[in-house]
């Protein structure tokens, strides 16, 4: 019998492990959070198309600075705060790097000079030659794969000053870049000349309308209104100009010959009918000889010399 004060030896404890059932397989359910998509207009976020409200915090700070420094530099501050907006122009006011307001009325206006940046935007109609560069022309393949030399002129104006200043670095540069892309895409969807479908030569109004609409959808984010976008030059590239000229000449010759032959047949038929109506009867051989002579005279390119048969 052991004494109560004696410590009993501790038995080593065996590690307890749980074996998962073969049929049990843990499954982790991970729920992906869907980020809300911003509404878009013409492929751009809607917040780029809306003008925000002017900031007042920077204006208050600028007013406090003016109140502190006013006793020292009142005259200079008052004069520097005045600005002139020309006719057909708008002034975008930035305060400490943040948009404040847009002055749309021409004339003399006053805005606190502290932290102010004035960006003038012209509302006048402007025009630009596309594509840009020294030559002002570009080689583009038409729908049939023929290389063409094309150039165009685009008339536009700034309609929304906020977008032209905030959304893009340069509204004019943005329009020129997008205009070159639109010009290439539209020209490549039409043949240069074709009788069965619209072509660049015969449907210039349709091509201009498509150019204008496509470019307008791309430059709306920059506050630009496209007034017109017309082709200025469309011609075959020098590498195929000679061959295309021969083909045009051949088509013109064939069309002229067809018109001449059709007219000659009508004249010969009318002549035979008129002779019969006037009571002049002719044999089949005489009718055939008359028609042959008329066709020879009408279809010949050189002057015809008449001959008289002396045989009985």
C-alpha positions in Angstrom: 0.0 0.0 0.0 1.5 3.3 -1.1 1.8 6.3 1.1 -0.4 9.2 0.2 2.6 11.6 0.1 4.4 9.6 -2.5 4.0 10.8 -6.1 2.7 8.3 -8.6 4.6 8.1 -11.9 2.8 9.8 -14.7 1.9 7.5 -17.6 3.0 8.8 -21.0 0.0 10.1 -23.0 -0.4 8.8 -26.5 -1.1 11.4 -29.2 -4.7 11.3 -30.4 -5.1 11.6 -34.1 -8.4 11.6 -35.9 -8.5 10.0 -39.3 -11.0 11.6 -41.7 -13.6 9.3 -43.2 -12.7 8.3 -46.8 -16.0 9.6 -48.0 -15.5 13.0 -46.4 -13.8 15.7 -48.4 -13.7 19.2 -47.0 -14.9 21.9 -49.4 -14.0 25.5 -49.2 -16.6 27.9 -50.4 -14.9 31.2 -51.5 -17.3 33.9 -52.5 -15.8 36.4 -55.0 -17.0 39.9 -54.4 -18.3 41.6 -57.6 -17.2 45.1 -58.0 -19.9 47.4 -59.2 -19.4 48.5 -62.8 -19.5 52.1 -63.6 -22.2 53.1 -66.2 -20.6 54.0 -69.5 -21.4 56.4 -72.3 -19.8 55.7 -75.7 -17.3 53.4 -74.0 -16.2 56.0 -71.3 -17.2 56.1 -67.7 -20.2 58.3 -67.0 -18.3 60.4 -64.4 -16.0 61.7 -67.2 -19.1 63.1 -69.0 -20.5 65.0 -66.1 -19.3 68.3 -64.8 -18.8 68.3 -61.0 -19.9 71.0 -58.7 -17.3 73.7 -58.0 -15.1 73.2 -54.9 -15.6 75.8 -52.1 -12.9 74.6 -49.6 -10.1 76.0 -51.7 -12.0 79.3 -52.2 -12.3 79.7 -48.5 -8.6 79.1 -48.0 -7.8 81.6 -50.7 -10.2 84.1 -49.1 -8.4 83.7 -45.8 -5.0 84.3 -47.4 -6.4 87.4 -49.1 -7.8 88.7 -45.8 -4.4 88.3 -44.2 -2.3 89.8 -47.0 -4.9 92.4 -48.0 -3.6 95.3 -45.9 -0.2 94.8 -47.4 -1.0 94.2 -51.1 -4.6 95.3 -51.5 -4.1 97.1 -54.9 -2.0 94.4 -56.5 -4.3 91.6 -55.3 -7.4 93.4 -56.6 -5.9 94.0 -60.0 -4.6 90.5 -60.3 -8.0 89.0 -59.4 -9.6 90.6 -62.5 -9.6 88.6 -65.7 -11.1 89.1 -69.2 -12.9 86.4 -71.1 -12.9 87.1 -74.9 -15.9 86.6 -77.2 -16.5 83.0 -78.3 -14.3 81.8 -75.4 -14.8 80.3 -71.9 -12.5 80.3 -68.9 -12.0 77.2 -66.8 -11.0 78.2 -63.2 -8.8 75.8 -61.3 -8.2 76.5 -57.6 -5.2 74.8 -56.0 -5.2 72.1 -58.7 -9.0 71.4 -58.3 -11.8 72.4 -60.6 -13.8 75.4 -59.3 -16.0 76.8 -62.1 -16.4 77.7 -65.8 -17.0 81.3 -66.8 -19.1 81.2 -69.9 -20.0 84.9 -70.3 -17.5 87.2 -72.1 -16.3 90.3 -70.5 -14.5 91.4 -67.3 -14.8 89.0 -64.3 -13.2 88.9 -60.8 -11.9 85.7 -59.2 -9.6 85.5 -56.2 -6.0 85.3 -57.5 -4.6 83.1 -54.7 -4.1 79.5 -56.0 -6.0 80.3 -59.2 -5.2 78.9 -62.6 -7.1 80.2 -65.6 -7.4 78.0 -68.7 -9.0 79.7 -71.8 -10.9 77.5 -74.2 -11.9 78.8 -77.6 -15.4 78.1 -78.8 -14.7 79.1 -82.4 -15.1 76.7 -85.3 -11.8 75.1 -86.3 -10.7 72.9 -89.1 -7.9 70.3 -89.3 -6.4 68.3 -92.2 -6.2 64.6 -91.7 -4.0 62.8 -91.6 -1.5 65.2 -90.1 2.1 65.4 -91.1 4.2 67.0 -93.9 2.5 65.2 -96.8 -1.0 65.3 -95.3 -1.8 62.0 -97.1 -1.9 58.4 -96.2 -2.0 55.1 -98.1 -5.1 53.0 -97.1 -6.4 49.8 -98.6 -10.0 49.9 -99.8 -12.5 47.1 -99.5 -11.1 45.3 -102.6 -7.5 45.6 -101.4 -6.4 48.4 -103.7 -4.0 50.9 -102.2 -5.5 54.4 -102.1 -4.0 57.8 -101.3 -6.6 59.5 -99.0 -6.9 62.8 -97.1 -9.7 64.6 -95.4 -10.7 67.8 -93.6 -12.6 67.9 -90.4 -14.4 71.0 -89.0 -15.1 71.0 -85.2 -15.6 73.2 -82.2 -15.3 72.8 -78.4 -18.8 72.4 -77.0 -18.0 71.5 -73.4 -15.0 73.3 -71.9 -14.8 71.2 -68.7 -14.3 67.9 -70.7 -11.8 69.6 -73.1 -9.6 70.7 -70.1 -10.1 67.9 -67.6 -10.6 64.7 -69.6 -7.9 65.0 -72.2 -4.5 66.6 -72.5 -5.3 68.4 -75.7 -8.7 68.3 -77.3 -7.3 69.1 -80.8 -4.6 66.5 -80.6 -7.2 63.9 -79.3 -9.5 64.6 -82.3 -6.6 64.4 -84.8 -5.5 61.0 -83.4 -9.0 59.6 -83.4 -9.8 61.1 -86.8 -7.0 59.3 -88.5 -8.2 56.0 -87.0 -11.8 56.6 -88.1 -10.6 57.7 -91.6 -8.7 54.4 -92.1 -11.6 52.2 -90.8 -14.3 53.9 -93.0 -12.2 54.0 -96.2 -11.2 50.4 -95.8 -14.9 49.4 -95.7 -15.8 50.8 -99.2 -14.4 50.1 -102.7 -13.0 52.9 -104.7 -15.4 52.3 -107.6 -18.1 49.7 -108.0 -21.4 49.5 -109.8 -23.1 46.9 -107.6 -22.5 48.5 -104.1 -21.7 51.9 -102.6 -18.2 53.2 -103.4 -16.0 56.1 -102.4 -16.5 57.9 -105.8 -20.3 57.6 -106.1 -21.5 57.8 -102.5 -19.4 60.6 -101.0 -22.3 61.9 -98.9 -22.8 58.6 -97.3 -19.1 58.2 -96.5 -18.9 61.7 -95.0 -21.9 61.0 -92.8 -20.4 57.8 -91.5 -17.1 59.5 -90.9 -18.8 62.2 -88.9 -20.9 59.9 -86.8 -18.1 57.5 -86.0 -15.7 60.3 -85.0 -18.4 62.1 -82.9 -18.9 58.9 -80.8 -15.1 58.9 -80.0 -14.5 62.5 -79.2 -17.6 63.3 -77.1 -15.5 62.6 -74.0 -13.3 65.5 -74.9 -16.3 67.9 -75.3 -15.8 68.2 -79.1 -18.6 68.6 -81.5 -17.8 67.4 -85.0 -19.5 69.7 -87.6 -18.3 67.9 -90.8 -15.8 65.3 -91.9 -15.3 65.1 -95.6 -12.9 63.4 -97.9 -10.5 65.8 -99.7 -8.6 63.5 -101.9 -9.1 59.9 -103.0 -6.9 58.4 -105.7 -5.0 55.2 -106.5 -1.5 54.9 -105.2 1.3 55.3 -107.7 2.2 51.6 -107.6 -1.2 50.7 -109.2 -2.2 53.9 -110.8 -1.0 53.0 -114.3 -2.8 49.6 -114.2 -6.0 51.1 -112.8 -5.9 53.8 -115.5 -5.7 51.2 -118.3 -8.6 49.3 -116.7 -10.7 52.5 -116.5 -9.9 53.3 -120.2 -10.9 49.7 -121.2 -14.2 50.0 -119.3 -14.8 53.4 -120.9 -14.1 52.0 -124.4 -16.3 49.0 -123.9 -19.2 51.2 -122.6 -18.8 53.6 -125.6 -18.8 50.7 -128.1 -21.9 49.2 -126.6 -23.7 52.5 -126.8 -22.6 53.0 -130.4 -23.7 49.5 -131.5 -27.1 49.9 -129.7 -27.7 53.2 -131.5 -26.6 51.8 -134.9 -29.0 48.8 -134.6 -31.9 51.2 -133.7 -31.1 53.4 -136.7 -30.9 50.5 -139.1 -34.1 49.0 -137.9 -35.9 52.3 -138.1 -34.7 52.9 -141.6 -35.9 49.6 -142.9 -39.3 50.1 -141.2 -39.7 53.6 -142.7 -38.9 52.3 -146.2 -41.6 49.6 -145.8 -44.1 52.1 -144.6 -43.4 54.4 -147.6 -44.2 51.5 -150.0 -40.7 50.7 -151.0 -40.4 46.9 -151.0 -37.0 45.3 -150.8 -35.8 41.8 -150.8 -34.2 40.1 -147.9 -30.9 40.4 -149.6 -31.3 44.2 -150.1 -32.5 44.6 -146.5 -29.4 42.8 -145.2 -27.1 44.8 -147.4 -28.7 48.1 -146.3 -28.4 47.2 -142.6 -24.8 46.1 -143.1 -23.9 49.4 -144.8 -25.6 51.5 -142.1 -23.8 49.6 -139.3 -20.5 50.0 -141.1 -21.0 53.7 -141.5 -22.2 54.4 -138.0 -19.8 52.1 -136.1 -16.7 53.1 -138.1 -14.3 55.5 -136.5 -12.8 56.7 -139.8 -14.6 58.5 -142.6 -16.5 56.1 -145.0 -16.0 56.3 -148.7 -19.2 55.3 -150.7 -18.7 52.9 -153.6 -21.1 52.0 -156.5 -21.3 48.5 -157.8 -21.1 48.4 -161.6 -22.0 44.8 -161.9 -25.4 43.9 -163.6 
